[in-house]
Amino acid sequence: MSESVTYRHMLEKVESLLTEVSASDVDLDAMVGKVEEGYRVIRQMRERLLETKGKIEKLRLEFEDVEATPEKNASTREP
């Protein structure tokens, strides 16, 4: 399962929990359990976003380094 599918699944879970908690006939104890579960899933989603942000930043830095390398090489060449 790809990361985006897993993230989408987590988002759908949170949406489902919100729908269940919003129901007028939900038991208070059940509601608390669903809210706790929702917060756990949201924490996992935040962790995934931070991991992804780190990966993107690493790729950006690598790309910038690759882009800067030809300039460095060109400036060190003798005419």
C-alpha positions in Angstrom: 0.0 0.0 0.0 1.5 3.3 -1.0 2.0 6.2 1.5 -0.7 8.3 -0.2 -3.3 5.5 0.0 -2.4 5.0 3.7 -2.7 8.7 4.4 -6.0 8.8 2.5 -7.2 5.9 4.5 -6.4 7.7 7.8 -8.2 10.8 6.6 -11.3 8.7 5.7 -11.1 7.1 9.2 -11.1 10.6 10.9 -14.0 11.7 8.7 -15.9 8.5 9.7 -15.2 9.1 13.4 -16.4 12.7 13.1 -19.7 11.5 11.5 -20.2 8.9 14.2 -19.5 11.4 17.0 -21.9 13.9 15.5 -24.8 11.4 15.6 -27.4 12.4 18.1 -27.8 8.9 19.5 -24.1 8.2 20.3 -23.4 7.0 23.8 -21.1 9.3 25.8 -18.6 6.6 26.6 -18.5 5.5 22.9 -18.1 9.1 21.9 -15.0 9.5 24.2 -13.5 6.4 22.7 -14.1 7.6 19.2 -12.6 11.0 20.0 -9.5 9.3 21.5 -9.1 7.2 18.4 -9.5 10.2 16.2 -6.7 12.0 18.0 -4.5 9.0 17.7 -5.1 8.9 13.9 -4.5 12.6 13.6 -1.2 12.3 15.5 -0.2 9.6 13.0 -1.2 11.8 10.1 0.9 14.7 11.5 3.9 12.4 11.9 3.4 11.2 8.2 3.3 14.8 7.1 6.4 15.7 9.0 8.2 12.7 7.5 7.1 13.7 4.0 8.1 17.3 4.6 11.6 16.1 5.6 11.9 13.9 2.5 10.9 16.8 0.2 13.4 19.1 1.9 16.1 16.5 1.5 15.3 16.2 -2.2 15.2 19.9 -2.6 18.7 20.3 -1.0 20.0 17.5 -3.2 18.6 19.1 -6.3 20.0 22.5 -5.4 23.4 20.9 -4.8 23.3 19.2 -8.2 22.3 22.4 -9.8 25.1 24.3 -8.1 27.7 21.8 -9.0 28.0 22.7 -12.7 28.4 26.3 -11.8 31.2 25.5 -9.4 32.9 23.3 -12.0 32.5 26.0 -14.7 34.0 28.7 -12.4 37.1 26.5 -11.6 38.0 25.7 -15.2 40.9 27.6 -16.7 40.2 29.3 -20.1 
